[in-house]
Amino acid sequence: MILKEIDVIFLKRINKMRTRFFMNGLFIALLCLGMTGIDEPKEILLWPNGAPGSEGKTGKEKVREFEGDLVISNIHQPSITPYLPSKEKATGAAVVIAPGGGHRELWITHEGYNEAKFFRDRGIAAFVLKYRLAKDSNSTYTIDETELGDMKRAIRLVRSRAKEWNINPERIGVMGFSAGGEVAGLSAMRFDEGNPDASDPIDRVHSRPNFQALVYPGGASRFEVAKNAPPILLVGGFNDRADIAEGIAQVYLKYKKAGIPAELHIYSNAGHGFGMRERNKDASAGWPSRFVEWLNDLGFLKK
């Protein structure tokens, strides 16, 4: 009887310890989850009352994961996600980042969020653009109107809130990858001064990017040098398909001929879609640092 009573007491103590460990673990997990939620920036809709051309489209975004990458499609509410440096680090420069995905989806982690965090930590405000997709299933959107319109709206929005975000309104540029590179490149060709009579104050702001960084951009054959075009950085891989690997070299020559500052990096071991990933170990992994150096050379990072 005495042994049985001892066993019961022992088991009760064990159960109490298990319960205590479980509750402590649960508390820590919830605390970490809460901290993550606080640290992660929130999306800002480009048009809070609904984007023009998306009327009646209420389908939810589709999100899938592939090898650690978030891949997003079915976008009807375009947005930017801000990654803002501290006031102490802020240089006044900002970049709107357009991920790629063939105009069908957005590979938003290695061609968006990863770069945004890297640039933020170096004093450059970064805004990851979630734009509508012209080649998504049953899409009614277009590259030249909808996607470019989303990019131009993002530039205007950032510029309209420049003071609030410690940004110099004339140090706002664009960056794009693959299909997003096409969108970014077009924004550096088809900018405008804004509409001074617009009822929406954001539409009164000009949409010219102050610089452009195009990483293995699609549509390079379409690129021409606009009057008052911003300086350009071109990045790609030797093993990419010819229209990109050779196309960006042709774009460089066009800017060189026009006298617009241009820089070109073609990595001999790289192909398409390298973006920014931890597993990238070859020379192409250094391109984000080359971008920061390029901005510094042009004077965009001087406080």
Legacy VTK file of the C-alpha trace (Angstrom):
# vtk DataFile Version 3.0
C-alpha trace
ASCII
DATASET POLYDATA
POINTS 303 float
0.000 0.000 0.000
2.826 2.381 0.934
4.568 1.742 -2.414
1.341 2.391 -4.333
0.824 5.704 -2.489
4.415 6.710 -3.292
3.837 5.862 -6.980
0.676 7.976 -7.086
2.435 10.955 -5.491
5.365 10.562 -7.897
3.091 10.431 -10.957
1.209 13.518 -9.818
4.480 15.427 -9.487
5.579 14.276 -12.948
2.273 15.426 -14.461
2.583 18.809 -12.766
6.091 19.209 -14.155
4.899 18.249 -17.642
2.049 20.746 -17.421
4.436 23.455 -16.229
6.913 22.755 -19.048
4.086 22.743 -21.600
2.671 26.058 -20.383
6.128 27.646 -20.344
6.789 26.375 -23.864
3.405 27.635 -25.040
4.048 31.041 -23.506
7.453 31.312 -25.214
5.977 30.226 -28.558
3.188 32.800 -28.324
5.671 35.468 -27.266
7.900 34.703 -30.269
4.887 34.728 -32.558
3.825 38.083 -31.212
7.311 39.502 -31.626
7.410 38.271 -35.231
4.112 39.968 -35.940
5.438 43.215 -34.479
8.699 43.076 -36.441
7.143 42.299 -39.820
6.024 45.411 -41.737
2.445 45.641 -42.943
1.330 46.058 -46.542
0.026 49.411 -47.702
-2.590 49.295 -50.451
-1.800 51.477 -53.455
-5.483 52.331 -53.715
-7.200 51.864 -50.316
-10.643 52.160 -51.899
-9.917 49.679 -54.676
-7.563 49.700 -57.658
-8.894 51.010 -60.981
-9.501 48.078 -63.301
-10.076 45.632 -60.441
-13.684 46.539 -59.770
-15.737 43.497 -58.788
-12.685 41.236 -58.445
-12.824 39.894 -54.921
-10.904 36.617 -55.261
-8.317 35.987 -52.566
-4.606 35.924 -53.333
-3.108 32.505 -53.914
0.059 31.724 -51.991
2.261 28.670 -52.346
5.699 27.841 -51.055
8.586 26.450 -53.075
11.964 25.755 -51.489
11.496 28.501 -48.933
10.089 31.012 -51.405
6.614 32.509 -51.161
5.005 32.570 -54.605
1.926 34.770 -54.979
-0.730 35.042 -57.698
-4.347 36.184 -58.194
-3.523 39.730 -57.094
-6.296 42.325 -57.297
-5.261 44.700 -54.505
-1.759 45.931 -55.383
0.366 47.061 -52.457
3.800 47.946 -51.167
5.443 46.507 -48.058
7.828 49.055 -46.492
11.189 48.158 -44.980
12.390 51.373 -43.356
15.855 51.931 -41.850
16.248 53.611 -38.494
16.637 57.383 -38.480
20.275 56.927 -37.531
20.996 54.722 -40.562
18.710 56.378 -43.121
20.559 57.790 -46.133
17.480 59.327 -47.749
17.556 56.825 -50.624
14.635 54.496 -51.381
13.898 51.749 -53.889
10.639 50.158 -55.071
11.256 46.458 -55.773
9.234 44.496 -58.345
9.674 40.695 -58.052
9.580 38.473 -61.128
7.476 35.495 -62.113
6.694 35.703 -65.815
3.765 38.093 -65.260
1.901 35.013 -63.908
3.030 35.070 -60.277
5.468 36.825 -57.947
8.490 35.078 -56.412
8.424 37.577 -53.623
10.967 36.173 -51.151
14.265 35.861 -53.042
13.326 38.698 -55.414
11.747 41.024 -52.884
11.767 40.558 -49.124
15.359 39.311 -48.868
16.708 42.287 -50.809
14.497 44.741 -48.913
15.916 43.633 -45.550
19.485 43.805 -46.889
19.018 47.348 -48.200
17.146 48.524 -45.087
20.081 47.434 -42.928
22.333 49.632 -45.082
20.202 52.745 -44.765
18.151 52.379 -47.946
14.366 52.354 -47.551
12.896 49.493 -49.591
9.328 48.865 -50.703
8.339 45.460 -52.076
5.694 45.906 -54.758
2.902 43.399 -55.135
1.555 44.233 -58.591
-1.299 42.771 -60.621
-0.384 40.143 -63.188
-1.109 40.331 -66.898
-0.579 36.615 -67.634
-2.253 35.096 -64.583
-5.150 32.703 -65.250
-8.098 34.525 -66.856
-6.385 37.880 -66.292
-7.854 41.044 -67.785
-4.772 43.071 -66.858
-1.974 44.222 -69.181
1.738 44.849 -68.745
1.795 48.320 -70.262
-1.295 49.645 -68.503
-1.978 47.714 -65.299
1.446 46.499 -64.200
3.201 49.705 -65.207
0.341 51.659 -63.618
0.901 49.839 -60.324
4.623 50.635 -60.419
4.040 54.304 -61.191
1.473 54.524 -58.415
3.969 52.955 -55.991
6.610 55.550 -56.923
4.109 58.369 -56.436
2.955 56.946 -53.096
6.493 56.681 -51.735
7.335 60.175 -52.955
4.141 61.599 -51.432
5.161 60.220 -48.006
8.871 60.923 -48.310
9.051 63.302 -45.354
7.208 60.857 -43.099
9.599 58.040 -44.052
12.859 60.088 -43.910
13.344 59.849 -47.671
14.717 62.421 -50.082
11.930 62.681 -52.702
14.537 62.894 -55.469
16.390 59.747 -54.394
13.634 57.247 -55.136
14.440 54.525 -57.657
13.153 51.202 -58.934
14.478 47.662 -59.034
12.993 44.724 -60.891
13.709 41.068 -61.516
12.852 39.210 -64.733
9.236 40.210 -65.532
9.475 42.771 -62.731
12.589 44.091 -64.454
10.491 44.772 -67.522
7.989 46.710 -65.399
10.756 48.685 -63.673
12.463 49.415 -67.004
9.228 50.680 -68.529
8.693 52.999 -65.559
12.057 54.618 -66.349
10.863 55.245 -69.927
7.232 56.292 -69.442
7.231 58.538 -66.406
5.162 61.723 -66.159
4.922 64.918 -64.136
1.660 63.992 -62.432
-1.711 65.674 -62.764
-1.844 68.944 -60.793
-5.649 68.971 -61.027
-6.161 65.424 -59.714
-8.539 65.007 -56.788
-6.214 62.352 -55.363
-3.103 64.150 -54.031
-0.917 61.121 -54.824
-1.736 61.514 -58.517
-0.345 65.051 -58.434
3.169 63.722 -57.725
5.593 62.924 -60.547
6.477 59.284 -61.269
10.050 59.578 -62.578
12.395 57.128 -60.838
15.735 58.695 -59.944
17.604 55.474 -60.720
16.853 51.997 -62.045
18.386 48.605 -61.286
17.292 45.823 -63.631
18.242 42.281 -62.636
17.986 39.768 -65.534
15.057 41.800 -66.941
12.635 40.479 -69.516
11.541 42.609 -72.458
14.953 44.205 -72.926
14.368 44.559 -76.679
11.617 47.069 -75.841
13.846 49.357 -73.816
14.752 52.745 -75.231
16.446 55.690 -73.583
13.860 58.293 -72.649
14.605 61.979 -72.512
15.927 62.704 -69.012
16.267 58.967 -68.356
17.662 57.991 -64.937
20.982 56.145 -64.534
20.825 52.382 -64.930
22.417 49.318 -63.338
22.085 46.052 -65.269
22.728 42.641 -63.702
22.507 39.224 -65.352
24.025 35.815 -65.916
26.101 34.580 -68.857
24.048 31.353 -68.909
20.678 33.090 -69.098
18.677 32.860 -72.298
20.005 34.986 -75.163
17.307 37.657 -75.192
18.281 38.563 -71.598
22.037 37.853 -71.443
22.619 39.624 -74.762
19.668 41.999 -74.441
20.951 43.759 -71.348
24.300 44.322 -73.064
22.436 46.074 -75.876
20.550 48.191 -73.341
23.853 49.184 -71.748
25.178 50.316 -75.138
22.045 52.401 -75.770
22.518 54.237 -72.475
26.242 54.609 -73.078
25.582 56.165 -76.469
23.014 58.535 -74.929
25.476 59.633 -72.254
23.378 58.339 -69.343
25.442 56.759 -66.521
25.223 52.976 -66.899
26.850 49.982 -65.234
26.708 46.344 -66.349
27.476 43.137 -64.425
27.208 39.776 -66.200
28.235 36.852 -63.980
29.902 34.008 -65.851
28.524 31.143 -63.703
24.982 32.461 -63.303
21.792 31.763 -65.193
18.308 33.122 -64.563
16.511 33.771 -61.305
19.397 33.790 -58.820
17.994 36.737 -56.871
19.169 36.743 -53.271
19.292 33.408 -51.436
21.488 32.096 -48.624
22.432 29.093 -50.723
23.909 31.281 -53.462
27.671 30.943 -53.072
29.117 32.082 -56.414
30.106 35.598 -57.436
26.524 36.539 -58.371
25.671 36.506 -54.649
27.577 39.791 -54.381
25.348 41.816 -56.672
23.316 43.473 -53.838
26.552 44.955 -52.502
27.440 46.153 -55.998
24.055 47.921 -56.096
24.802 49.720 -52.810
28.252 50.704 -54.085
26.733 51.969 -57.338
24.258 54.168 -55.460
27.068 55.503 -53.337
29.205 56.258 -56.407
26.309 58.276 -57.858
25.879 60.253 -54.630
22.498 58.848 -53.624
23.699 57.662 -50.207
25.266 60.890 -49.022
23.447 62.255 -45.979
LINES 1 304
303 0 1 2 3 4 5 6 7 8 9 10 11 12 13 14 15 16 17 18 19 20 21 22 23 24 25 26 27 28 29 30 31 32 33 34 35 36 37 38 39 40 41 42 43 44 45 46 47 48 49 50 51 52 53 54 55 56 57 58 59 60 61 62 63 64 65 66 67 68 69 70 71 72 73 74 75 76 77 78 79 80 81 82 83 84 85 86 87 88 89 90 91 92 93 94 95 96 97 98 99 100 101 102 103 104 105 106 107 108 109 110 111 112 113 114 115 116 117 118 119 120 121 122 123 124 125 126 127 128 129 130 131 132 133 134 135 136 137 138 139 140 141 142 143 144 145 146 147 148 149 150 151 152 153 154 155 156 157 158 159 160 161 162 163 164 165 166 167 168 169 170 171 172 173 174 175 176 177 178 179 180 181 182 183 184 185 186 187 188 189 190 191 192 193 194 195 196 197 198 199 200 201 202 203 204 205 206 207 208 209 210 211 212 213 214 215 216 217 218 219 220 221 222 223 224 225 226 227 228 229 230 231 232 233 234 235 236 237 238 239 240 241 242 243 244 245 246 247 248 249 250 251 252 253 254 255 256 257 258 259 260 261 262 263 264 265 266 267 268 269 270 271 272 273 274 275 276 277 278 279 280 281 282 283 284 285 286 287 288 289 290 291 292 293 294 295 296 297 298 299 300 301 302
